Amino acid sequence: MLLNIAEGQVAIPIKEVFKSLFGGQASKDTWEYIIVNFRLPKAITAILVGIGLSVSGLLMQTLFRNPLAGPYVLGLSSGSSLGVAFVILGAGMLPAVFSQFMLSSYGIILASCLGSLLVLLLILIVSQRLRDTMSILIVGLMFSSFTGAIVSVFTYFSSAEQLQKYTFWSMGSIGNLSWQNIVILTICVIVGLLISVASLKPLDALLLGENYAKSMGLNLQRTRYIIILATSILAGSITAFAGPIAFVGLAVPHLAKLLFHTSNHKILFFGTVIQGAIIMLFCDTVAQMPGFDFTLPINAITSIIGAPVVIWLIVKKKSIQ
């Protein structure tokens, strides 16, 4: 975290960062201003995003017993994208009074929240009629395809300026949040984590299959609701405030399993929390391109850095075995 705050277009010595964060004041007023108003909020956002998406991915991979499941597998990201696309790409259909508000940062966040909430409600309604967990996964993928098709229609009829704005949102960003937004996101992530902690023991039972979990007295329907709700709060709120961030939620749970050599969710939960925060901070540090006058999209960095690391760890583990 100290390194993340220190590096960037303006290099700040780590000892100055440490002094600024722990009660003192940096030697230069400009350094103090940059730390407090720009880099500290971004570092906190990176930690929240890394933790929330990593835990969401762990919950989804265990619930569906699918290593390719991630925090967005239920279609929550697609719902958020649809809400944002409706606002940015379909702003011309709204009255002038509403379009001005909806195109602001708060309007986009609200549209993203409403989009993911709509998909969540639909999934909860459908899951009441489905006994098979894999069917819920298929329904989530269908919702993703459906909302993606609607976004494509909006895209086809949009102007170059609207497309550019939507593309920038879809790349993800953790550097544009105010302290007020960070407080709201922190509350959402804490609530999601508390709900996740309540489902750790049922997750261990689900590893051996749904029939085994039922024989242990687990209420499968209730457990499914709790896991879906926790994932929705974490992934939905993060997508609303930071956009769709790729790779982290899919890969970090695998990294935790490889490094801790366990399937105990009490250990994996804290492992994914720590690793998710570290990986997001590291990726954001690289994205800032220290010494250069530009910043790369965080989405590109998470995948470029993360995917080869996971491949290397998996190959190394198999070769040792």
C-alpha positions, -999 to +999 in steps of 0.1 A: +000+000+000+029+024+008+045+016-025+012+021-043+008+055-028+044+065-034+046+056-071+030+075-099+036+104-122+050+123-092+073+101-072+070+106-034+095+090-010+079+061+010+091+077+043+071+108+034+040+087+026+044+069+060+048+102+078+017+116+061-005+086+068+005+082+105-002+116+120+025+138+105+026+159+073+047+154+042+076+178+037+060+194+006+024+207+005+019+193-030+029+158-018+004+160+011-023+171-013-016+143-038-015+117-010-047+127+008-069+137-022-058+112-049-036+083-040-050+073-006-086+071-018-074+051-048-054+027-027-083+021-004-106+015-034-081-010-048-081-029-015-119-030-013-122-041-049-096-068-045-111-082-013-147-080-026-141-097-060-118-124-046-143-134-019-171-134-045-152-156-068-145-181-040-182-183-031-192-188-067-166-215-074-176-235-044-214-231-049-213-242-085-183-265-080-168-250-112-133-236-113-143-212-141-170-195-121-163-159-111-181-131-093-199-121-125-211-155-135-247-148-124-250-119-148-246-091-123-219-074-143-241-076-174-270-061-155-248-032-144-235-028-180-270-027-193-280+000-168-249+021-177-254+015-214-291+027-211-279+059-195-248+066-216-259+052-250-296+058-246-294+093-230-312+107-260-344+089-251-346+105-216-360+140-209-333+167-207-339+172-170-332+135-162-304+129-188-283+157-172-284+140-138-281+104-151-250+113-171-233+125-140-211+101-119-239+096-094-264+089-122-241+062-137-235+046-102-273+046-097-280+031-131-253+004-125-268-005-091-304-007-105-292-029-134-274-054-111-303-053-086-328-062-114-307-092-125-304-103-088-342-102-083-347-122-115-322-148-104-337-151-069-372-155-084-359-182-108-339-200-081-371-206-061-383-229-089-350-246-095-336-273-073-304-279-093-276-254-086-262-259-121-294-247-136-290-214-118-256-211-134-271-216-168-298-191-161-271-166-150-252-171-183-285-167-203-291-134-185-256-123-194-262-131-231-296-114-231-284-082-215-252-083-237-275-084-268-294-054-257-262-035-250-251-044-286-283-028-299-276+004-280-241+004-292-252+001-329-273+032-327-249+053-306-225+082-315-187+080-313-187+102-282-212+080-264-193+048-274-160+063-261-176+072-227-191+037-224-158+020-234-139+040-207-164+029-181-161-008-192-123-007-188-128-002-150-114+026-129-105+029-092-093+065-092-124+086-096-141+080-062-147+107-037-144+100+001-182+098+003-183+071-024-156+052-006-176+052+026-206+038+008-185+012-010-168+002+023-201-003+040-213-025+011-181-046+012-182-051+050-219-062+048-210-086+020-181-100+039-201-105+071-227-124+051-199-145+035-185-154+069-219-168+079-217-192+050-182-205+055-192-237+073-219-246+047-194-240+019-172-268+034-201-291+033-210-282-003-175-293-015-186-329-011-218-324-031-253-313-025-266-347-014-239-349+013-247-314+024-284-323+028-275-354+047-255-332+072-287-312+078-279-282+056-308-261+043-296-260+007-322-234-005-313-210+024-276-215+019-279-208-018-298-175-011-271-164+014-243-171-010-260-154-039-269-124-018-233-120-005-219-122-040-245-098-053-237-072-027-200-075-032-198-077-070-227-054-076-215-025-055-179-028-068-191-028-104-213+002-097-184+023-083-154+009-101-167-007-133-163-044-143-128-054-131-116-086-148-095-116-137-092-109-099-124-127-088-116-157-110-079-162-103-073-152-067-093-181-052-071-205-072-040-187-060-051-191-024-057-228-029-023-233-045-004-213-019-023-226+013-028-262+001-062-265+018-099-266+010-109-253+044-129-221+037-120-205+070-084-204+058-093-197+021-115-168+031-087-149+048-062-160+021-083-146-007-089-114+014-052-108+018-041-119-017-070-100-034-059-067-018-022-072-025-028-082-062-051-052-068-026-028-052+002-043-073-017-041-105-027-005-098+009+004-091+019-010-125-011+007-142+001+041-129+032+037-150+057+054-126+078+080-145+053+084-174+025+109-180-003+084-186-022+056-168-031+023-183-066+007-179-067-014-147-086-041-165-058-047-189-031-049-162-050-073-140-053-098-169-018-092-184+000-097-151-024-122-135-030-148-162+007-158-167+012-160-129-017-184-125-006-205-154+030-207-140+018-217-106-005-244-120+023-258-142+048-257-114+024-275-090+017-303-116+054-307-124+062-311-087+035-337-083 
